Amino acid sequence: MLKVYGLKNCDTCRKALNWLMSENIEHQFLDIRKDGFSETDLKRWLSALGHEQLINRRGTSWRKIDPSIQESLNETNAASLVMTEPALMKRPVFDDGKKLVICGFKNEQQEILKSL
């Protein structure tokens, strides 16, 4: 089953969940603050997407981080940063537990999800 990781109060996540229901795509929503995610999952997401794609550098969570930490962010320390600040992830993250890991919800991601 497709797992959707996000925040319940995120507009993009709500839009994605409504779209998944309208497309009859079976899914399970997991709130990254309430339900969390495993470090193993996060490392798999980082491996599939890279930290540049997974981390949202336009959000308020990113702007609150010390500039020295922002500048030193790399593949090695990205996992520990996201584990402590999950809202740094671009949302939603879609994970089928096999091969598919995508983040965001634009037309490109919708087309991929339709093909499941």
Buried (B, 14 or more C-beta within 10 A) or exposed (E): EBBBBBBEEBEBBBEBBEBBEEEEBEBEBBBBEEEEBEEEBBEBBBEBBEBEBBBBEEBEBBEEBEEEEEEEBEEEEBBEBBBEBBBBBBBBBBBBEEEBBBBBBEEEBBEEBEEE
